[in-house]
Amino acid sequence: MSFWEHEPVRQALSSRHLGRVIRAYRFHPYHGRAALPQTVVAGWLGVTQAQLSRIENGSPVVHLDRLAHWAKTLGIPGALLWFSLPDAWLSTSQETARRMGVPEPDSYDHGNLVGSSATPVSFEALTKEVVTTDRRQFHTLAALAGVGSMGEPGFLAAMADESPSIGLEHVRLASSLVKEFRQADAAAGANQLCDIAVHVHSRLSAWAAKARYGRDVGGVLQASLADLAAQTAWLAIDAGRRAVARPYLNDAISRARLADDPQVEVRALAQLALLTRDSQPTESLHCADAAFRISAGWATPRLRTLLHLRRACALAALQDRSAFEREMRKARQELERGPHESDPEFIHFVNFQEVQGLEALSFLSLDQPRRAAEALRDAIANSSPVHRRNQVYYRVRLAEATHRAGDVNEAALMALSLVTEVNQMNSRRVTRHLTDIRLTLGRLPRPTAPVRNFIEAFDGEAV
């Protein structure tokens, strides 16, 4: 039975109520035992969670532009709709496909998202390397469809091939990609997103190097490329490709300076502090210090929270306990001052969970696993559904801290409960830590039943 023949979906389509269709889509068993969260699907559709709730449960939406956009985003085959998709969308996709040399799909196959109208054909060309029917990859691929729903990657790629000039409308589209990459990463991890970001950054950078643009475009173009480079660097870090990340951070810093954009430069320095925290903690501390200097006079409390956290983690890696505790106190004091209207978008993840989580990782660096486990429990208890990847990551680190504190059986039980969830994520940063637990427990001379169960499940799932 195909995805669209599932009875609740068929009934929702026959009701001509797209909100019901969206709800049936979210609860489809193809997604696994848990429904897709409203927050995630709302992000794809360009609405808030509260608005999506009203769309699903209220009166039918009748505006054709909204209906067409949402149907296209979800990949609903046109033959199943009670309205027609605008011809312009179809002709644009066909023309882009022709330019890219990609054949048009014969039919819709939602199971692997190939040819789905949620993924414009040009975007499919960028992502065809990662297409799979494995359910464990569904959440990331669905997130990728969300990134491509408006066609920006394909549009920009085609424009980069053909247009000799760059305008502000192109810069705005490039900037919008950063936000979409960020949302998809928070929901599912960065493994496949990293490849796409690398491709898009390469094409746009090459275009910027040869294209014509006016002085009014130059500054915002460089700032936009700097932000995209910083986002690509973060995706590389989460995808376990740390060596790839540094060149993008260097590029981000250089472009931010060309654009006289200190905010993007601070973002890149904060990420560089994270990248070098464990291997070069002294450099990490210097990067955080530089970010403080550049942001002096305009940094918001949440930004200062992040920079104090970067300092604290570096100081913990340097085994300076008193300085670490001082920076943690400052981070909490800044966080308590609350959000600010001038908060930059890249600090969306800075919250109580992040403070507790980074404090816990610092306790691990200081060889205090019991304190780390306590802080991680607090972090997990204060999680946000938007940052699902972070929630899973901290739960894995809690299993690690529990093992290091001496409770092997409890650590094995925690790790066992995470095997399936980690496989559903697409973050090598997360899988690496669970793999480390597997290797450590596998060296025990007399493994207990919980340890054997975890190892069997881990090896069976092939994390």
ABEGO torsion letter per residue (X at the ends): XBAAABAAAAAAAAAGBAAAAAAAAAABAAAEABBBBAAAAAAAAGBBAAAAAAAAABBBBABAAAAAAAAAAAGBBAAABABBBBAAAAAAAAAAAAAAGBBBBABBBAAAGBGBAABBAAAAAAAAAABBABAAAAAAAAAAAAAAAAGAAAAAAAAAAABABBBAAAAAAAAAAAAAAAAAAAAAEAAAAAAAAAAAAAAAAAAAAABBBBAAAAAAAAAAAAAAAAAAAAAAAAAGBAAAAAAAAAAAAAAAAAAGBAAAAAAAAAAAAAAAAAABAAAAAAAAAAAAAAABGABBAAAAAAAAAAAAAAAAAAGBAAAAAAAAAAAAAAAAAEBBAABBAAAAABBAAAAAAAAAAAAAAAGBAAAAAAAAAAAAAABBAABAAAAAAAAAAAAAAAAAAGBAAAAAAAAAAAAAAAAABBBAAAAAAAAAAAAAAAABABBBAAAAAAAAAAAAAGX
